[in-house]
Amino acid sequence: MIGIGVDAVEIERFRRSLARTPSMRTRLFTAEELAYVAPKSDPVPSLAARFAAREAVMKALGVGLGAFGFHDVWVTRAPSGNPSLVFAGAAAELAAASGVSRWHLSLTHSDLIAIAYVIAE
């Protein structure tokens, strides 16, 4: 095991941030993620969980905010619905340098909070 990261995002606070700064959606999320949440009646909980996943990855790698760009890690879904992480750029380099060969991701949200749990092995 190389690292564990967990992050929680308050959904209403995140909703207010997205409303205040609409460009955050494209700054934080990939086109794939935005397409996945587009059909949802309320995409904010799913976006909050994806944001939490990025923060949890940073924690699992033992790095802080800014160590890699928000588009360097994103969440994808298998046909089964299982979420997983995709890496590029600086995040992929940090993961390789840390010896990470496999990632595990769990996402959940309620009406109030979104949580991501990440294990790097």
SETOR-978492 format. One record per residue: residue in three letters; x, y, z of N, C-alpha, C in turn; chain; residue number from 1. Coordinates in nm, 3 decimals, padded with zeros to 5 digits. Layout:
N
{ALA,{X,Y,Z},{X,Y,Z},{X,Y,Z},A,NUM}
...
***
This chain:
121
{MET,{00.085,-00.117,00.000},{00.000,00.000,00.000},{00.090,00.124,00.000},A,1}
{ILE,{00.059,00.215,-00.090},{00.137,00.337,-00.099},{00.068,00.452,-00.029},A,2}
{GLY,{-00.063,00.460,-00.040},{-00.134,00.568,00.027},{-00.284,00.551,00.022},A,3}
{ILE,{-00.349,00.619,00.115},{-00.494,00.623,00.124},{-00.534,00.770,00.128},A,4}
{GLY,{-00.639,00.804,00.058},{-00.690,00.940,00.062},{-00.840,00.939,00.069},A,5}
{VAL,{-00.894,01.030,00.147},{-01.039,01.046,00.155},{-01.068,01.195,00.153},A,6}
{ASP,{-01.177,01.232,00.088},{-01.216,01.373,00.087},{-01.367,01.381,00.087},A,7}
{ALA,{-01.419,01.484,00.153},{-01.563,01.509,00.160},{-01.589,01.651,00.111},A,8}
{VAL,{-01.694,01.666,00.033},{-01.732,01.796,-00.022},{-01.878,01.824,00.016},A,9}
{GLU,{-01.902,01.941,00.074},{-02.038,01.984,00.106},{-02.107,02.021,-00.025},A,10}
{ILE,{-02.214,01.952,-00.058},{-02.277,01.968,-00.189},{-02.334,02.108,-00.209},A,11}
{GLU,{-02.403,02.164,-00.111},{-02.462,02.297,-00.130},{-02.355,02.404,-00.143},A,12}
{ARG,{-02.247,02.392,-00.071},{-02.136,02.487,-00.084},{-02.075,02.475,-00.224},A,13}
{PHE,{-02.058,02.353,-00.272},{-02.004,02.331,-00.406},{-02.100,02.386,-00.512},A,14}
{ARG,{-02.230,02.367,-00.490},{-02.333,02.418,-00.581},{-02.322,02.571,-00.592},A,15}
{ARG,{-02.307,02.637,-00.477},{-02.294,02.783,-00.477},{-02.169,02.828,-00.551},A,16}
{SER,{-02.059,02.756,-00.534},{-01.935,02.789,-00.604},{-01.952,02.776,-00.755},A,17}
{LEU,{-02.017,02.669,-00.799},{-02.040,02.650,-00.942},{-02.133,02.757,-00.999},A,18}
{ALA,{-02.233,02.798,-00.921},{-02.325,02.903,-00.967},{-02.254,03.038,-00.975},A,19}
{ARG,{-02.168,03.063,-00.878},{-02.095,03.191,-00.873},{-01.992,03.201,-00.984},A,20}
{THR,{-01.930,03.087,-01.019},{-01.823,03.085,-01.119},{-01.852,02.971,-01.217},A,21}
{PRO,{-01.937,02.995,-01.317},{-01.975,02.888,-01.410},{-01.856,02.825,-01.483},A,22}
{SER,{-01.748,02.900,-01.504},{-01.631,02.845,-01.574},{-01.561,02.736,-01.493},A,23}
{MET,{-01.596,02.722,-01.365},{-01.537,02.615,-01.282},{-01.564,02.478,-01.341},A,24}
{ARG,{-01.680,02.460,-01.402},{-01.715,02.327,-01.456},{-01.610,02.280,-01.555},A,25}
{THR,{-01.573,02.365,-01.649},{-01.474,02.322,-01.749},{-01.332,02.330,-01.696},A,26}
{ARG,{-01.309,02.412,-01.595},{-01.176,02.419,-01.536},{-01.146,02.296,-01.449},A,27}
{LEU,{-01.249,02.243,-01.384},{-01.230,02.131,-01.292},{-01.253,01.995,-01.354},A,28}
{PHE,{-01.343,01.987,-01.453},{-01.388,01.857,-01.502},{-01.360,01.838,-01.650},A,29}
{THR,{-01.337,01.713,-01.687},{-01.312,01.680,-01.827},{-01.445,01.675,-01.904},A,30}
{ALA,{-01.434,01.678,-02.035},{-01.553,01.667,-02.120},{-01.626,01.535,-02.093},A,31}
{GLU,{-01.550,01.428,-02.069},{-01.611,01.298,-02.040},{-01.696,01.304,-01.913},A,32}
{GLU,{-01.643,01.366,-01.809},{-01.717,01.376,-01.683},{-01.842,01.463,-01.701},A,33}
{LEU,{-01.828,01.574,-01.771},{-01.942,01.663,-01.791},{-02.050,01.595,-01.875},A,34}
{ALA,{-02.010,01.515,-01.973},{-02.106,01.441,-02.053},{-02.178,01.336,-01.968},A,35}
{TYR,{-02.106,01.271,-01.876},{-02.167,01.170,-01.790},{-02.275,01.230,-01.702},A,36}
{VAL,{-02.251,01.348,-01.645},{-02.348,01.408,-01.552},{-02.457,01.488,-01.622},A,37}
{ALA,{-02.438,01.521,-01.750},{-02.533,01.608,-01.821},{-02.678,01.560,-01.816},A,38}
{PRO,{-02.705,01.430,-01.833},{-02.846,01.387,-01.832},{-02.910,01.385,-01.693},A,39}
{LYS,{-02.832,01.399,-01.590},{-02.887,01.391,-01.454},{-02.971,01.515,-01.424},A,40}
{SER,{-03.079,01.496,-01.349},{-03.163,01.610,-01.312},{-03.088,01.706,-01.220},A,41}
{ASP,{-02.999,01.653,-01.138},{-02.912,01.736,-01.054},{-02.770,01.679,-01.063},A,42}
{PRO,{-02.686,01.738,-01.148},{-02.550,01.685,-01.165},{-02.453,01.722,-01.054},A,43}
{VAL,{-02.489,01.816,-00.969},{-02.394,01.869,-00.871},{-02.342,01.763,-00.773},A,44}
{PRO,{-02.426,01.675,-00.718},{-02.370,01.573,-00.628},{-02.264,01.485,-00.697},A,45}
{SER,{-02.287,01.448,-00.821},{-02.189,01.367,-00.894},{-02.062,01.447,-00.922},A,46}
{LEU,{-02.076,01.574,-00.955},{-01.958,01.658,-00.976},{-01.881,01.675,-00.846},A,47}
{ALA,{-01.952,01.694,-00.736},{-01.885,01.709,-00.606},{-01.806,01.583,-00.572},A,48}
{ALA,{-01.861,01.467,-00.602},{-01.791,01.341,-00.575},{-01.665,01.331,-00.661},A,49}
{ARG,{-01.673,01.376,-00.785},{-01.556,01.373,-00.874},{-01.449,01.472,-00.830},A,50}
{PHE,{-01.491,01.586,-00.778},{-01.395,01.680,-00.723},{-01.328,01.618,-00.600},A,51}
{ALA,{-01.407,01.555,-00.515},{-01.352,01.488,-00.396},{-01.252,01.380,-00.436},A,52}
{ALA,{-01.276,01.312,-00.547},{-01.183,01.208,-00.593},{-01.046,01.267,-00.624},A,53}
{ARG,{-01.042,01.383,-00.686},{-00.914,01.447,-00.718},{-00.839,01.482,-00.589},A,54}
{GLU,{-00.913,01.537,-00.493},{-00.852,01.572,-00.364},{-00.803,01.446,-00.292},A,55}
{ALA,{-00.878,01.338,-00.298},{-00.839,01.213,-00.233},{-00.714,01.155,-00.299},A,56}
{VAL,{-00.701,01.170,-00.430},{-00.580,01.124,-00.499},{-00.459,01.202,-00.449},A,57}
{MET,{-00.474,01.333,-00.435},{-00.363,01.416,-00.384},{-00.320,01.367,-00.246},A,58}
{LYS,{-00.417,01.338,-00.163},{-00.387,01.289,-00.028},{-00.320,01.152,-00.032},A,59}
{ALA,{-00.367,01.064,-00.119},{-00.308,00.930,-00.130},{-00.162,00.938,-00.177},A,60}
{LEU,{-00.132,01.038,-00.261},{00.004,01.057,-00.310},{00.089,01.140,-00.213},A,61}
{GLY,{00.026,01.198,-00.112},{00.099,01.279,-00.014},{00.143,01.413,-00.070},A,62}
{VAL,{00.066,01.467,-00.164},{00.097,01.597,-00.223},{-00.018,01.693,-00.196},A,63}
{GLY,{00.010,01.820,-00.212},{-00.092,01.920,-00.187},{-00.158,01.971,-00.313},A,64}
{LEU,{-00.255,02.057,-00.294},{-00.325,02.121,-00.404},{-00.226,02.193,-00.494},A,65}
{GLY,{-00.238,02.173,-00.621},{-00.147,02.236,-00.717},{-00.035,02.145,-00.764},A,66}
{ALA,{-00.024,02.026,-00.706},{00.082,01.933,-00.748},{00.056,01.883,-00.890},A,67}
{PHE,{-00.071,01.883,-00.930},{-00.107,01.849,-01.067},{-00.237,01.920,-01.101},A,68}
{GLY,{-00.264,01.932,-01.230},{-00.384,02.001,-01.275},{-00.509,01.916,-01.257},A,69}
{PHE,{-00.623,01.982,-01.251},{-00.749,01.911,-01.232},{-00.785,01.820,-01.348},A,70}
{HIS,{-00.732,01.847,-01.466},{-00.758,01.759,-01.580},{-00.655,01.646,-01.590},A,71}
{ASP,{-00.563,01.638,-01.494},{-00.465,01.530,-01.493},{-00.518,01.403,-01.427},A,72}
{VAL,{-00.630,01.414,-01.359},{-00.697,01.298,-01.299},{-00.847,01.317,-01.323},A,73}
{TRP,{-00.914,01.211,-01.367},{-01.058,01.219,-01.380},{-01.120,01.084,-01.354},A,74}
{VAL,{-01.251,01.088,-01.333},{-01.326,00.967,-01.302},{-01.396,00.920,-01.429},A,75}
{THR,{-01.383,00.792,-01.456},{-01.455,00.728,-01.566},{-01.538,00.615,-01.508},A,76}
{ARG,{-01.632,00.564,-01.586},{-01.718,00.456,-01.536},{-01.716,00.340,-01.633},A,77}
{ALA,{-01.705,00.222,-01.579},{-01.714,00.100,-01.658},{-01.860,00.078,-01.696},A,78}
{PRO,{-01.886,-00.004,-01.796},{-02.026,-00.035,-01.831},{-02.105,-00.088,-01.711},A,79}
{SER,{-02.037,-00.152,-01.617},{-02.103,-00.203,-01.497},{-02.143,-00.091,-01.401},A,80}
{GLY,{-02.087,00.029,-01.423},{-02.112,00.141,-01.333},{-01.999,00.167,-01.236},A,81}
{ASN,{-01.904,00.074,-01.230},{-01.792,00.088,-01.138},{-01.704,00.208,-01.177},A,82}
{PRO,{-01.681,00.301,-01.082},{-01.595,00.415,-01.114},{-01.447,00.377,-01.105},A,83}
{SER,{-01.367,00.444,-01.185},{-01.222,00.426,-01.176},{-01.156,00.558,-01.213},A,84}
{LEU,{-01.026,00.563,-01.189},{-00.949,00.685,-01.213},{-00.866,00.673,-01.339},A,85}
{VAL,{-00.852,00.784,-01.408},{-00.767,00.794,-01.526},{-00.664,00.903,-01.496},A,86}
{PHE,{-00.538,00.877,-01.533},{-00.429,00.970,-01.504},{-00.360,01.017,-01.630},A,87}
{ALA,{-00.313,01.142,-01.627},{-00.236,01.200,-01.737},{-00.140,01.303,-01.676},A,88}
{GLY,{-00.049,01.351,-01.757},{00.037,01.462,-01.717},{00.110,01.443,-01.586},A,89}
{ALA,{00.114,01.549,-01.507},{00.189,01.550,-01.381},{00.137,01.447,-01.282},A,90}
{ALA,{00.007,01.422,-01.282},{-00.048,01.322,-01.189},{00.003,01.183,-01.223},A,91}
{ALA,{00.009,01.151,-01.352},{00.061,01.021,-01.395},{00.208,01.009,-01.358},A,92}
{GLU,{00.283,01.117,-01.375},{00.426,01.116,-01.339},{00.446,01.098,-01.189},A,93}
{LEU,{00.368,01.168,-01.108},{00.377,01.153,-00.962},{00.341,01.012,-00.919},A,94}
{ALA,{00.236,00.956,-00.978},{00.195,00.819,-00.943},{00.304,00.720,-00.979},A,95}
{ALA,{00.363,00.735,-01.097},{00.470,00.644,-01.139},{00.592,00.659,-01.049},A,96}
{ALA,{00.628,00.781,-01.016},{00.744,00.805,-00.929},{00.722,00.748,-00.789},A,97}
{SER,{00.596,00.743,-00.746},{00.563,00.688,-00.615},{00.550,00.536,-00.617},A,98}
{GLY,{00.555,00.478,-00.737},{00.546,00.333,-00.750},{00.404,00.278,-00.752},A,99}
{VAL,{00.306,00.363,-00.777},{00.167,00.318,-00.780},{00.144,00.233,-00.904},A,100}
{SER,{00.093,00.113,-00.883},{00.062,00.025,-00.996},{-00.088,00.003,-01.011},A,101}
{ARG,{-00.164,00.036,-00.907},{-00.308,00.013,-00.911},{-00.378,00.111,-00.820},A,102}
{TRP,{-00.496,00.156,-00.864},{-00.578,00.250,-00.787},{-00.714,00.188,-00.758},A,103}
{HIS,{-00.769,00.221,-00.643},{-00.904,00.180,-00.606},{-00.981,00.307,-00.570},A,104}
{LEU,{-01.106,00.315,-00.614},{-01.188,00.435,-00.591},{-01.328,00.395,-00.550},A,105}
{SER,{-01.377,00.463,-00.448},{-01.517,00.449,-00.408},{-01.575,00.589,-00.393},A,106}
{LEU,{-01.692,00.610,-00.453},{-01.761,00.739,-00.445},{-01.898,00.719,-00.384},A,107}
{THR,{-01.942,00.818,-00.307},{-02.078,00.816,-00.254},{-02.122,00.959,-00.229},A,108}
{HIS,{-02.253,00.978,-00.227},{-02.306,01.109,-00.187},{-02.446,01.094,-00.131},A,109}
{SER,{-02.478,01.186,-00.044},{-02.612,01.198,00.011},{-02.666,01.332,-00.038},A,110}
{ASP,{-02.770,01.381,00.023},{-02.821,01.513,-00.013},{-02.726,01.623,00.033},A,111}
{LEU,{-02.643,01.592,00.133},{-02.560,01.695,00.195},{-02.412,01.690,00.160},A,112}
{ILE,{-02.360,01.570,00.139},{-02.215,01.555,00.126},{-02.179,01.451,00.022},A,113}
{ALA,{-02.065,01.476,-00.044},{-02.009,01.378,-00.139},{-01.874,01.335,-00.084},A,114}
{ILE,{-01.844,01.206,-00.094},{-01.722,01.151,-00.038},{-01.653,01.063,-00.142},A,115}
{ALA,{-01.522,01.077,-00.147},{-01.439,00.988,-00.232},{-01.333,00.924,-00.144},A,116}
{TYR,{-01.312,00.796,-00.165},{-01.212,00.719,-00.092},{-01.121,00.656,-00.197},A,117}
{VAL,{-00.991,00.678,-00.183},{-00.894,00.632,-00.282},{-00.784,00.553,-00.213},A,118}
{ILE,{-00.746,00.442,-00.274},{-00.630,00.365,-00.227},{-00.533,00.353,-00.343},A,119}
{ALA,{-00.406,00.384,-00.315},{-00.299,00.368,-00.412},{-00.215,00.249,-00.367},A,120}
{GLU,{-00.197,00.154,-00.458},{-00.113,00.039,-00.420},{-00.006,00.016,-00.525},A,121}
***
